[in-house]
């Protein structure tokens, strides 16, 4: 009679993150952009931590928006390191802040997972551009959608306001807050 053997539970290797980092640390606003595949931090953060560690050394702390992610935990083990996770209601959903072992702060634009590929790639490239002066939510608000995505110029139409009448931006761009909300379910009374 054979005795079944127990194997240790294995977790799949983290997927390579969709991440664009600035070529150097000479930044004005952001260090780059990250486009997670989901809002599941257990699935998304290990790959990000490994990629950031390769570039900046050990990552010891991550700060994320409290309401954007599907679940929350305080610590994440990635390889031999334990990364502390802080969840903040006041941190913009479009921003992730990582702190290295040498106390260097790395600020990343977080592109919502459902963002169309062309708009997400444009937003990450804009965030990683050393000449970029826009903050994370402003980049997402100006990200091109639909047919405009292929011919993005990078101009921020929302920065132009008609006197007390609102933005003169063309219809087709959604405000940043819309990128972080889920559409209402159909057939369910509100």
N, C-alpha and C positions, 0 to 999 in steps of 0.2 A: 504494500500500500504506500502510495506516495503522499507526502505531506506538502500541502500547498505552501509556497513561499510568498512572503509579503515583499512587495517592492515599495520603495518610497514614492510618494506622489511626485510626479514631475510636472512642472509647468512649462508651457511652450515658450520658446525663446521669444523675447520681445521683437515685434516687427520694427523694421527701420523707420524712424519717424520721417514725416514729410516736414523738413526743416531747412530753412535758408538762413545762414548767419552772415553778418557783415564781415567783410574780408579782414578788418582789423578792429581793435577795441576803441579806436578813435570815433566815438559815436556822439551824436547830439541828443537823440531821443531814445531810440530802440537799438537792440543788438541783433534783431532778426525777427523772423516769423515762423510760426509752427502751425501746422494744419492737422490736428488729430483726426483719426478715422471715426471716433465715437466720443461720447461724453463719459465713458467708463474710465475712471482714473487708474484702476488696477491694470487695465489693458494698455493704456496709453503712456503713462508716466515712466515705466521702466526703460523703454526704448529712448525716450527723450533724455532721461538722466544719463544713460550710457553715452549718447551722442554729445551731450554737453560736457561730460567728464573727459571725453577724448580731446576736446578743444580747450577747456578751461580748468581741468583738474577736478578733484573730488567735489561733488555737489553735496552740500550738507543740509540745505533747506529750500523748500519750494513754497511759494505763496500763491493761492488760487482763490477765485471767487467762490463763495459759499453756495450760492444758489444755481450756478451753471452746471455743475457736475452731478452725475447720477448717484454717487455714493461718496462717503468721506471716511478717512482714516487718518491717524496721526503720524504713523511711521510707515516707511516703505523700504524694504530690504532689496538692494540692487547689488548683486555680487557681494563683496565683503563689506559694503558700506550700508549704513542705515541713514536714510534721508528723512528729516522731519518735514511734515506737511502742515502748513498753516492755512486755515480756511477763513476768509474775511468777507464780510458782507459789503464793506466799503471799497474793496478792490474792484476795479472795473472788470467786467466779464471778458473783455478783449485783451486782458493783460495777464501774463504769468511772470512772476519774479523768482529767479533762482539766485541763491547765494552760494558761493564756492567756499572751499576750505580756507582760502586766503582772504575771505570777506569781500570778494568782488561781486557786485550785483549785476546780474544778467537779466535784462528786461526783454520779454518776447511778446510779440503780437500773437494772440490766439485766434485763428481763423475758425469759425464754426464748421463742424464736420459736413454739414449739408450744403456748404457753399460750392457753387459750380467751379470746376477745375480751373478755367481761365481766370476767373475772379480771384480764386484762392492763390494761384501762382503769382498774379499781379500784386496782391496784397503782401505776400511774403517777400517778394523782391523789393517792393517799396519800403517795407520795414527794415530790410537789410541794407538799403542804400545809405551809405555814410552821409549823403547830403540831405537825407530826409529830415524834415522839421515837423512832420505831423505826428500826433500821438495815435495810439492804437485804435481808439474808437473812431477817430477822424479818417483813418485809412480805410476801415471797414465801411464807413458811411460813403466814401467816395469810390469804393470798388465798383467797377463796371459790371453790369449784369446783361444777360441776353446778348443781342448782336453787338452791343457796345464793348463787350469783354474782349473781343479779338482786336479791336483797334483802340485800346486804352492809351490815353495820353498822359494820365497821371494828374490832370488838373482837378482841383477840388471845387466842383460847382456849388457845393453847399456853403462855401466860404463867401459867396456873393449873395447878399440879401437886399431885396427891394425894400425901400423905406417903409417899415412897419407892415409890409405885406407878405413877408416870408421869403423863402428861397426862390431864386430864379432857375434852379436846377431843373433839367429835363425830367419828365416823368419816366419811371423805369428804374430809378435807384431807390433803394429802401433805406430808411434811417437805421442807424446802428442798432437801436433797441429792437427793431423787427428781426434782426439776424439772430437774436438770442431768445426769441419767444417761439412757442410751438403754435402752429395754426390750430384754431378751434376744431374739435372733433365734430363731424357732421352727424346729424341725427340725434344729438344729445342736447337737451335744452340747457341753456346757460343759466 
